[in-house]
Amino acid sequence: MFESLSERLQEALGGVRSRGRLSPDDVDRALRQVRLALLEADVDFRLVREFTARVRERAVGSEVLESVNPAHQVVKIVADELTELLGGTTSDFALPRAQPAVVLLAGLQGSGKTTAAAKLAHHLRSERGLDVALAACDLQRPAAVEQLRLLGERAGCPVYERGTAGRAVDTAAWALEQARDDGRDALIVDTAGRLHIDEELMAELEAIRDRVRPHRVLLVLDAMTGQEAVAVATAFLERVPFDGLVLTKLDGDARGGAALSVKAATGRPVMFASTGERLEDFDVFHPDRIAQRILGMGDVLTLVERAQREIDERKAAELERKMRRAELTLEDFLDQLRQVRRMGPLTNLLGMLPGVGSQLAGLDLDERQLDRVEAMILSMTPEERRRPEIIDASRRRRIARGSGTTPQEVAQLVKQFQAMRKLMRDLSRGRLGALRSLLSR
């Protein structure tokens, strides 16, 4: 997320962090680099000028420059101002108790609107326990209805669709009646997009809005389009006012201009961020956490929330008991590996740890290696997973054939696992020994 911008900003502030005392000239030099980083990220130059002016006004004051640690104070000021630029506070996506509460999604073709609709439905269903349905009203793009139907199945949400015949406004009205009859809590309406803004697109959106009277309207923007996203948002705001935005493709090489500019340009907050291919890769947009990640401060809160969502507490307690008794098996290891992988790509997870994000530049974390580990463990018999010490040369050859790996890779996995289990056993015995020593005194 914002790799290039994050790297440039951390580089700009690196000189400040390394100094014990700061002068106004030191601050100005750092801010020149910050200004260039923001402009390269495609942030509007007026916003950049205002941003750096506010930072300088706060940073060159005597309370900062004469403080015990002025460098940390300056970095904190940049983080605070970056948070304000991103929207300030987290916006609550509140839905009324209407049955159903109607959410209308708008956006250009290619912005990821249909996928965002399914992700939002999955989020409302899994996080808030709502009974959510989807309305397939994108009748312009080939296969859009089928795409939403398949995504709806994965999200566990019904999709109201009548093919691509007829008018989108009639399909939307019919879907709303179906949702009412079925007693749904929410209905998300996926609308058609175009490659550019035109009168036909806006007229259709206005007709659907007037017919279904949505409680919330969300605009879906591609974060990789930079300043063009701001122009799109402004145009939509004039014809179909929206309550908030969904930024998609933040897992790509997004320069960040859209996220950093759109709140100031439209006055509407970014409410959700799509950060991956999976339905689960959809998070509430927290400006303060995003600012901290950009500046290399990590995002421990989001990491903890994902862990709480994906990791089974009962299994974690059982795993802890097995680790204390050195009874961990390859089956346990595989189960934990899968739970961690459900939290997202390893690079993203490591980037949430303070100080780690900047160390990942140029580091090649091959997720396919984890696939090979899974394949090797799954190619073992239950007895081999529980007692890897019985895996001899012939068993290694069989496991390698079944997993598409080599006997050497199988041997390395078994060796590393046994070393880890021995370490756990030694640690456990060391703790018991220390406890006995204390009790004997």
NUKOLVO-315792 format. One record per atom (N, C-alpha, C): x, y, z; residue in three letters. Coordinates in steps of 0.05 Angstrom, whole numbers, plus 5000, padded with zeros to 4 digits. Layout:
N
XYZAla/...
This chain:
441
501749765000Met/500050005000Met/501850255000Met/501550414979Phe/503050664977Phe/506050624979Phe/507150404967Glu/509950344971Glu/511850574964Glu/511450684940Ser/513350894931Ser/513151144948Ser/510651224954Leu/510251464971Leu/511451414999Leu/510951175010Ser/512051115037Ser/515051125037Ser/516251005016Glu/519151005015Glu/520351285013Glu/519051454996Arg/520151724993Arg/519751895018Arg/517451865032Leu/516952025056Leu/518851935078Leu/519251675081Gln/521051575102Gln/523951665097Gln/524651675071Glu/527351765064Glu/527552065070Glu/525452225065Ala/525552505070Ala/525752565100Ala/524452405116Leu/524452445145Leu/526752305159Leu/528252145144Gly/530451995155Gly/532652175166Gly/533252395151Gly/535252585161Gly/534452725186Gly/531852775188Val/530752905212Val/530952725236Val/530252465232Arg/530352275254Arg/533152235266Arg/535152265249Ser/537852205257Ser/539252435272Ser/537852665274Arg/539052905287Arg/538052935315Arg/539853015332Gly/539153065360Gly/537853345363Gly/538853535348Arg/537653805349Arg/536953895321Arg/534954065318Leu/533954145292Leu/533954455291Leu/534454555267Ser/534254835261Ser/531954875240Ser/530955115237Pro/528955165216Pro/529955075188Pro/532555095183Asp/533655015157Asp/533454705154Asp/533854565176Asp/533554265175Asp/530654195167Asp/528854335180Val/525954275174Val/525354335145Val/526254565135Asp/525754645108Asp/526854445088Asp/529254345093Arg/530454145075Arg/528753885074Arg/527853805098Ala/526153565099Ala/523553605084Ala/522353845088Leu/519753905076Leu/519953925046Leu/522254015035Arg/522554015006Arg/522353734995Arg/523553545009Gln/523453265000Gln/520553155004Gln/519253235025Val/516453155029Val/514753265007Val/515153514999Arg/513653634978Arg/513953484952Arg/516453414945Leu/516953264920Leu/515652984921Leu/515752854945Ala/514552594947Ala/511552604943Ala/510252804953Leu/507352824950Leu/506652894921Leu/508153064909Leu/507553134881Leu/507952894862Leu/510052734868Glu/510452494852Glu/508252294857Glu/506952304880Ala/504752124886Ala/502152224873Ala/502352444857Asp/500052554842Asp/498052684860Asp/498952804882Val/497252964900Val/497153244888Val/494753364888Asp/494353624877Asp/496353824890Asp/497553994872Phe/499754164882Phe/498754364903Phe/496154454901Arg/495154634921Arg/494954504948Arg/494154254948Leu/493954104974Leu/496754064985Leu/498754014968Val/501453974977Val/502554234989Val/501954454976Arg/502954714987Arg/501754775014Arg/499054725017Glu/497754775042Glu/498754585064Glu/499254325056Phe/500154125075Phe/502954205086Phe/504854265069Thr/507554325078Thr/507554585094Thr/505754785086Ala/505655035101Ala/504754985130Ala/502754815133Arg/501754745160Arg/503854605176Arg/505254415164Val/507354265178Val/509554455187Val/510354635169Arg/512554815176Arg/511755005199Arg/509255105197Glu/508355285218Glu/508455155246Glu/507654905247Arg/507754765273Arg/510554675280Arg/512254605260Ala/514754475266Ala/516954675274Ala/516854925265Val/518955105271Val/518455275296Val/516355205311Gly/515855335336Gly/517855265357Gly/518155435377Ser/520255395398Ser/519555145414Ser/516955075417Glu/516254835434Glu/517354585421Glu/517554585394Val/518454345380Val/521554345378Val/522754565368Leu/525554565363Leu/527154555389Leu/526054655411Glu/527454655436Glu/526554425455Glu/524954245444Ser/524054015460Ser/526253815464Ser/525753615481Val/527753415487Val/528453255462Val/526453185446Asn/526853025422Asn/525353165399Asn/526453375387Pro/525053525366Pro/524453355341Pro/526253165334Ala/525852995310Ala/523252835312Ala/522752715336His/520352565339His/517852745338His/518152985348Gln/515953175347Gln/515253245319Gln/517253295302Val/516753365274Val/515453125259Val/516352885264Val/515152655251Val/512252625260Val/511752675285Lys/508952655295Lys/507252865282Lys/508353105278Ile/506753315264Ile/506053235236Ile/508053125222Val/507553025194Val/505352805195Val/505552625214Ala/503552415216Ala/500752535222Ala/500552725240Asp/498052855246Asp/496852995222Asp/498453145207Glu/497553285183Glu/496753095161Glu/498252875158Leu/497652675138Leu/494952545145Leu/494452495170Thr/491952385179Thr/489652575172Thr/490052835176Glu/487953025169Glu/487453035139Glu/489653015123Leu/489353015094Leu/487752775085Leu/488152545098Leu/486752305091Leu/483852295101Leu/483052485117Gly/480252495126Gly/479952545156Gly/482052535171Gly/481952605200Gly/481052365216Gly/478552315218Thr/477452105235Thr/476151885218Thr/475951645230Thr/474651425216Thr/471651485213Thr/470551455189Ser/467751505184Ser/466051255189Ser/463951285204Asp/462251065211Asp/460251015189Asp/460250775177Phe/458350715156Phe/455750605170Phe/454150785179Ala/451750715194Ala/449450665174Ala/447850455179Leu/445550395162Leu/443050415180Leu/440850525169Pro/438350535184Pro/437150255188Pro/435150235205Arg/433849975210Arg/431749905190Arg/431650045167Ala/429749985147Ala/430149705136Ala/428049585127Gln/428249315115Gln/427349325086Gln/429249335068Pro/432149335072Pro/433249625072Pro/435649655084Ala/437149905080Ala/438549885052Ala/438150085035Val/439150065008Val/441750215005Val/443750084993Val/446350204988Val/446750204958Val/447150434946Leu/447650454917Leu/450550494911Leu/451750334894Leu/454550354887Leu/454750474859Leu/456450674856Ala/456850804830Ala/459850814824Ala/460550854799Gly/463350874791Gly/463750814762Gly/466150864752Leu/466850804724Leu/467350514720Leu/467150424695Gln/467850154688Gln/470850104692Gln/471449874705Gly/474249814710Gly/475249904737Gly/473550024753Ser/474350124780Ser/474149894800Ser/473049664793Gly/472649454812Gly/470049474827Gly/468049594815Lys/465549644829Lys/463949394835Lys/463849204816Thr/462348954821Thr/463648794844Thr/466248774843Thr/467648624864Thr/467348774891Thr/467449044890Ala/467049194915Ala/464349144927Ala/462249114909Ala/459549064919Ala/459448804935Ala/460748594923Ala/460748334937Ala/462448344963Ala/464648494962Lys/466248524986Lys/464748665008Lys/463348875001Leu/461749025021Leu/459548845032Leu/458248685015Ala/456248505025Ala/457448305045Ala/459748195038His/461148005056His/461848135082His/462848385081His/463548535105His/461148575123His/458948665112Leu/456548715128Leu/455448465140Leu/455748245125Arg/454647985134Arg/456447875156Arg/459147875152Ser/460947745171Ser/461547915195Ser/461748185191Glu/462448365213Glu/460048465229Glu/457848505216Arg/455448615230Arg/453148425232Arg/453448195220Gly/451347985222Gly/448748055207Gly/449048215186Leu/446648295171Leu/445948095149Leu/443448075143Asp/442447905121Asp/442548085096Asp/444448055079Val/444948235057Val/444448105030Val/443148245012Ala/442748154984Ala/444048354965Ala/444548254941Leu/445748424920Leu/443848444896Leu/443748674884Ala/442048714860Ala/443848764836Ala/443648594816Ala/445348604792Ala/444048794771Ala/444849054773Cys/443649254755Cys/445649364735Cys/447949224732Asp/449849304711Asp/449149134686Asp/447549244669Leu/446649104645Leu/448149174621Leu/450249344624Gln/451849434601Gln/454249264596Gln/455749194617Arg/458249044613Arg/457648744610Arg/458748624589Pro/458348334586Pro/459348174610Pro/457747984618Ala/458347804640Ala/458347934668Ala/457548184670Ala/457448314696Ala/455548174715Ala/453148104704Val/451147974721Val/452147704731Val/453447544713Glu/454547284720Glu/456747314741Glu/458447524737Gln/460647574756Gln/459547624784Gln/457447794786Leu/456247854812Leu/454947614824Leu/453747444807Arg/452447204818Arg/454447014830Arg/456746984817Leu/458846804827Leu/460146924853Leu/460547184853Leu/461647314877Leu/459647294900Leu/457147324894Gly/455047314915Gly/455047034928Gly/455346824912Glu/455446554923Glu/457846524942Glu/460146634934Arg/462546614952Arg/462046774977Arg/460647004975Ala/460147164999Ala/457847065016Ala/456346865006Gly/454146755020Gly/451746945020Gly/451447104999Cys/449347304997Cys/447747254971Cys/445047254972Pro/443447214948Pro/443747454929Pro/443547394903Val/443647594882Val/441047604867Val/439747834867Tyr/437347864851Tyr/438047964823Tyr/437447794804Glu/438247864776Glu/436147754757Glu/435747894734Arg/433947814713Arg/435347814686Arg/437947744687Gly/439447744662Gly/440148024653Gly/440648064627Thr/441548324617Thr/439348454600Thr/436948334599Ala/434748454584Ala/433348664601Ala/432048844587Gly/430449054601Gly/432149284610Gly/430949454627Arg/432249694637Arg/433249654665Arg/435549774670Ala/436849744697Ala/435049854719Ala/433650074714Val/431950194734Val/429650004742Val/428549854722Asp/426449664728Asp/427549424745Asp/429949334738Thr/431249124753Thr/431749204782Thr/432549454785Ala/433149554812Ala/430549564829Ala/428349654817Ala/425849674831Ala/424849394838Ala/425049204819Trp/424248924824Trp/425948804847Trp/428548854846Ala/430248734867Ala/429548844895Ala/428849104896Leu/428049224921Leu/425549094932Leu/423649034915Glu/421148894924Glu/421848614934Glu/423648474919Gln/424348214928Gln/425748214955Gln/427448414959Ala/428848434985Ala/426848495008Ala/424848655002Arg/422848715023Arg/421248465029Arg/420448325008Asp/418848075012Asp/420347865028Asp/423047855023Asp/424747655037Asp/425647755064Asp/425047995072Gly/425848095098Gly/428848145101Gly/430148225080Arg/433048275081Arg/433748525098Arg/436048515110Asp/436848755126Asp/438048975108Asp/439348885086Ala/440649085068Ala/440648985040Ala/440549175021Leu/440649114992Leu/442749294980Leu/444749164967Ile/446949314954Ile/446449304924Ile/446149544912Val/445449564884Val/448049624868Val/448749434851Asp/451049464833Asp/450149584807Asp/451149824799Thr/450249964775Thr/452349944753Thr/451550024729Ala/453450014706Ala/455350254707Ala/457650204695Gly/459650414692Gly/460350464663Gly/461850664658Arg/462850714630Arg/465850754631Arg/467050764608Leu/469950824608Leu/470451114613Leu/468351274611His/468651564618His/465851664626His/465851894638Ile/463252014647Ile/461752114623Ile/459152034620Asp/457552134599Asp/454652174609Asp/453052294592Glu/450252364600Glu/448652114604Glu/449051904588Glu/447451664591Glu/447951524618Glu/450551514626Leu/451251404652Leu/449851554675Leu/450151814675Met/449051974696Met/445951964697Met/444651964673Ala/441751944672Ala/440751684684Ala/442151464677Glu/441351194688Glu/441651194718Glu/443951294728Leu/444351304757Leu/442251464771Leu/441651694760Glu/439551864772Glu/436851724773Glu/436251584751Ala/433651444750Ala/433551224771Ala/435751064774Ile/435850854794Ile/435650974822Ile/437151194827Arg/437051324853Arg/434251424860Arg/432851544841Asp/430151644846Asp/428151424850Asp/428651194838Arg/426750964840Arg/427150814866Arg/429550754874Val/429950594898Val/430450754923Val/430951014920Arg/431551194943Arg/433551074963Arg/436051044955Pro/438050924972Pro/438551084998Pro/439150935019His/439851065045His/442751155044His/444451015029Arg/447251085027Arg/448051054998Arg/449651244988Val/450851224961Val/453851234964Val/455251034953Leu/458151014954Leu/459251024926Leu/461351184923Leu/462851204898Leu/465351034899Leu/465650854880Val/467950674879Val/470050794860Val/472450834871Leu/474650964855Leu/477050774855Leu/478350774832Asp/480850624828Asp/483150794839Asp/484450704860Ala/486550864873Ala/488950904855Ala/489250744834Met/491550764817Met/491250984795Met/488951114794Thr/488451324773Thr/489451594781Thr/490351634806Gly/491451894814Gly/489452114813Gly/490352344802Gln/488652584802Gln/486152554785Gln/486252374766Glu/483852324750Glu/481552224767Glu/482152084789Ala/480151984807Ala/478752224820Ala/480152434826Val/478952674838Val/477052804818Val/477852824793Ala/476152934773Ala/473552774770Ala/473752504770Val/471452334769Val/469652374793Val/470852384817Ala/469252424841Ala/467752694841Ala/469052894832Thr/467753164830Thr/465453164811Thr/465753024788Ala/463653014768Ala/461252864779Ala/461752634792Phe/459552484804Phe/458052644825Phe/459652794841Leu/458452944863Leu/456453144854Leu/456953254830Glu/455153464819Glu/452453344810Glu/452453094800Arg/450052974790Arg/448752774809Arg/450352604821Val/449352404840Val/450952424866Val/450152604883Pro/451652644908Pro/451952374924Pro/454352324934Phe/454852074948Phe/455652144977Phe/455451934994Asp/456051965023Asp/458951915029Asp/460251745014Gly/462951665019Gly/464151514996Gly/466651434999Leu/468051304977Leu/469251034985Leu/469550864965Val/470950614968Val/473350624949Val/475750594960Leu/478150594944Leu/478950314938Leu/479250244913Thr/480049974905Thr/482949964895Thr/484049724894Lys/486749674883Lys/488949814899Lys/488449834925Leu/490549954942Leu/492849754946Leu/492549504938Asp/494749314940Asp/496649334916Asp/495849494895Gly/497549524872Gly/499649744878Gly/500949834857Asp/503050034860Asp/501750314859Asp/499850354878Ala/498350604879Ala/500150834888Ala/500151044873Arg/501751274881Arg/500551424904Arg/497951394909Gly/496751504932Gly/495351764928Gly/495551884904Gly/494252144899Gly/491352154904Gly/489951934897Ala/487051934900Ala/486251934930Ala/487551764946Ala/486951744974Ala/487652004989Ala/489852134980Leu/490752374994Leu/489252624985Leu/487952614962Ser/486752854951Ser/483752864952Ser/482452624952Val/479552624947Val/477952734969Val/478752704994Lys/477252815017Lys/477253115016Lys/479553235011Ala/479753525010Ala/478253634985Ala/478253484963Ala/476953584939Ala/473953564939Ala/472853354952Thr/469953314952Thr/468553354978Thr/470153355000Gly/468853385026Gly/467653125036Gly/467852905020Arg/466752645027Arg/468952465037Arg/468452305057Pro/470652135068Pro/470951875053Pro/473351765054Val/473851495045Val/472851305068Val/471051125061Met/469850955082Met/471050675082Met/471750575058Phe/472750305057Phe/475150295037Phe/476850095041Ala/479150055024Ala/479349765016Ala/479649714990Ser/479949444980Ser/482849394975Ser/484049184988Thr/486949154989Thr/487848884978Thr/486148744963Gly/487048484953Gly/484848354936Gly/485348104927Glu/483547964910Glu/481347824925Glu/481847754950Arg/479847594965Arg/477647764975Arg/475347644981Leu/473047794992Leu/473747915019Leu/475547785033Glu/476247875060Glu/478148115059Glu/479248175036Asp/481148395034Asp/479648655030Asp/478148725050Phe/476448965049Phe/476149075077Phe/477249305082Asp/477449415109Asp/476149685111Asp/475249745135Val/474450025142Val/476950205139Val/476650435127Phe/478850615122Phe/479350785147Phe/481650735160His/482450885184His/484651085176His/484151345173Pro/486251535165Pro/488751535182Pro/488451515209Asp/490751515226Asp/492551265221Asp/491251035218Arg/492850795214Arg/494250795186Arg/492950895166Ile/494150915140Ile/496551105141Ile/496151335154Ala/498351525156Ala/500751405170Ala/500251255192Gln/502451125206Gln/503850915189Gln/502350765172Arg/503550575155Arg/505250705134Arg/504350935123Ile/505851075102Ile/508451175114Ile/508551255139Leu/510951355151Leu/512651135165Leu/511850885160Gly/513450665171Gly/513050615200Gly/510850715212Met/510350675240Met/508750415246Met/507950275224Gly/506450035228Gly/503550075232Gly/502049855234Asp/499149865239Asp/498349625255Asp/499249625280Val/498849395298Val/495849345303Val/494249555305Leu/491449525311Leu/490049355290Leu/490549425264Thr/489349275243Thr/490248985243Thr/492848945249Leu/493948675250Leu/492548515272Leu/492148635295Val/490848495317Val/487948435310Val/486548625297Glu/483748575289Glu/483548345269Glu/485448325250Arg/485348105231Arg/485947835246Arg/487747845264Ala/488447595279Ala/485947505295Ala/484647695308Gln/482247625324Gln/480047505306Gln/479947605281Arg/477847515263Arg/478447245251Arg/480947185246Glu/481746945231Glu/482646715249Glu/483746775273Ile/484946565289Ile/482946465310Ile/482546205310Asp/480646075328Asp/481946075356Asp/480546195376Glu/481646215403Glu/481945945416Glu/479945765411Arg/480145495423Arg/482545345412Arg/482845365386Lys/485145225374Lys/487845345383Lys/487845615387Ala/490245745396Ala/491045655424Ala/488945625441Ala/489545525469Ala/490545245469Ala/489345075451Glu/490344795449Glu/493144785438Glu/493744965419Leu/496444975408Leu/498445055429Leu/497745245445Glu/499545335467Glu/500145105486Glu/498044955493Arg/498444725511Arg/500344515498Arg/500044465472Lys/501744275459Lys/504644375457Lys/504944635452Met/507644755451Met/509044725477Met/507544775499Arg/508844755526Arg/509744465531Arg/508244275521Arg/508843995526Arg/510543875503Arg/511344045484Ala/512943955461Ala/511443735446Ala/508843755442Glu/507143555429Glu/506243655401Glu/507443875392Leu/506543995366Leu/507043795343Leu/505043765326Thr/505243595302Thr/505143765277Thr/505843635255Leu/505643775229Leu/502743845222Leu/500843695232Glu/498043765228Glu/497344035242Glu/498444065266Asp/498044315280Asp/499344545265Asp/501844495256Phe/503344695241Phe/501844785216Phe/500744595201Leu/499244655177Leu/496744815183Leu/495344745205Asp/492944895213Asp/493645185219Asp/495745235234Gln/496545505241Gln/497445655216Gln/498845525198Leu/499745645174Leu/497445745157Leu/495345585156Arg/492945665141Arg/491445895154Arg/491345905180Gln/490046125194Gln/491546385189Gln/494246375190Val/495746615185Val/495446715156Val/495346525138Arg/495146605110Arg/492446725103Arg/490346645119Arg/487746775115Arg/487747065123Arg/489647155138Met/489847435146Met/490847615124Met/491947485102Gly/492947645080Gly/495747575072Gly/496747695050Pro/499547635041Pro/501547705063Pro/503647555065Leu/505647595086Leu/506947875084Leu/507447965060Thr/508648235057Thr/506848445070Thr/504248425066Asn/502348615078Asn/502448595109Asn/502448345119Leu/502448315148Leu/504948415161Leu/507248365148Leu/509848465159Leu/509948765157Leu/508748875137Gly/508749165134Gly/507149315156Gly/505449165170Met/503949285192Met/505549295218Met/507949165219Leu/509549175242Leu/511349425242Leu/511349575264Pro/512949825265Pro/515849775258Pro/516849935239Gly/519649925231Gly/520349705212Gly/518449535205Val/519049315187Val/518549385158Val/516449555154Gly/515749625126Gly/518049715109Gly/519749895120Ser/521949995104Ser/524049785099Ser/524149575115Gln/526149365111Gln/525249165089Gln/522749185080Leu/521748995061Leu/522449065032Leu/523349315028Ala/524049405001Ala/526049224988Ala/525349114966Gly/527248934952Gly/527248654962Gly/525848594984Leu/525848324995Leu/523748164981Leu/524547934970Asp/522747764955Asp/521547544973Asp/519147594982Leu/517747394999Leu/516047224980Leu/516946984974Asp/515546804955Asp/513346644969Asp/510846724965Glu/508546594977Glu/508346304967Glu/509546254943Arg/509345984932Arg/510845774949Arg/512845874964Gln/514245694982Gln/512345575003Gln/510445745012Leu/508545655032Leu/506645445019Leu/506045484993Asp/504445284979Asp/505845014978Asp/508445024973Arg/510044774972Arg/510044644999Arg/510244805021Val/510244685048Val/507544545053Val/505344675046Glu/502744555049Glu/502544295033Glu/503444305008Ala/503344064991Ala/504843835003Ala/507243885014Met/508843675026Met/507443555050Met/506343725067Ile/504943625091Ile/502443465083Ile/500943555063Leu/498543415054Leu/499143155040Leu/501643125030Ser/502442875017Ser/503342665037Ser/503542735063Met/504242545084Met/501842395094Met/502242165105Thr/500142025118Thr/499642145146Thr/497242105158Pro/496742215184Pro/498842135205Pro/499841885203Glu/501941795221Glu/504541955217Glu/505242005192Glu/507642155186Glu/507442445196Glu/505142565195Arg/504742835205Arg/505042845235Arg/504042635249Arg/504242635278Arg/507042555287Arg/508442375271Arg/511042285279Arg/513042305255Arg/513942555250Pro/515642595226Pro/518242455228Pro/519042355252Glu/521542215254Glu/521541945240Glu/519241845232Ile/519141585218Ile/519541615188Ile/519741865178Ile/520041915150Ile/522841855141Ile/523141625127Asp/525741545117Asp/526041615088Asp/528141505074Ala/528741585047Ala/526441505028Ala/525341265031Ser/523141185012Ser/520641355017Ser/520041415042Arg/517741585047Arg/518241865036Arg/520641965038Arg/521242235027Arg/520742244997Arg/521642024983Arg/521242014954Arg/518242014947Arg/516641864963Arg/513741854958Arg/512442124963Arg/513142254985Ile/512042514991Ile/512842724970Ile/515342704961Ala/516242894940Ala/514642864915Ala/514242614907Arg/512642564882Arg/509842664885Arg/508642624908Gly/505842714912Gly/505543014914Gly/507643154922Ser/507443444926Ser/508843604904Ser/510143464885Gly/511443614863Gly/513943754873Gly/515243644893Thr/517743764904Thr/519943554902Thr/522143604916Thr/524443424915Thr/524743294943Thr/525943054944Pro/526442924970Pro/528143104988Pro/529943264977Gln/531543444993Gln/529843655007Gln/527743764993Glu/525943955005Glu/524343835027Glu/523543585023Val/522043445044Val/523743405069Val/526243325064Ala/528143275086Ala/528643535101Ala/528843765087Gln/529444015099Gln/527044105117Gln/524544065106Leu/522144135122Leu/522043975148Leu/522543705146Val/522443535170Val/524643615190Val/527043675180Lys/529243755197Lys/528644015212Lys/527544215197Gln/526944475209Gln/524744445230Gln/522744275224Phe/520544235243Phe/521444105268Phe/523143895265Gln/524243755289Gln/525943945306Gln/527544115292Ala/529144305307Ala/527344505323Ala/525144585310Met/523344765324Met/522044635348Met/521244375345Arg/520044235367Arg/522044185390Arg/524544135383Lys/526544095403Lys/527044355419Lys/527044585404Leu/527344845418Leu/525044885437Leu/522644825429Met/520344855447Met/520644675472Met/521544435468Arg/521944245490Arg/524044355509Arg/526244465499Asp/528444565516Asp/527444815531Asp/525844985518Leu/524845225531Leu/522945145554Leu/521244945548Ser/519344855568Ser/520844745592Ser/522844575587Arg/524444465609Arg/525944675625Arg/526944875610Gly/528445095623Gly/526645245642Gly/524145295634Arg/522245445652Arg/521645275676Arg/521245005672Leu/520644835695Leu/523044825714Leu/525444815702Gly/527844815719Gly/528145065735Gly/527645285723Ala/527845545737Ala/525745555759Ala/523345455754Leu/521245455775Leu/522045275798Leu/523145045792Arg/524044865814Arg/526244995830Arg/528045135816Ser/530245265830Ser/529245475849Ser/527245625841Leu/526145835858Leu/524645715882Leu/523245495877Leu/521745365899Leu/523545235919Leu/525945155911Ser/527745015930Ser/529345205947Ser/529245455942Arg/530745645958Arg/529345705984Arg/
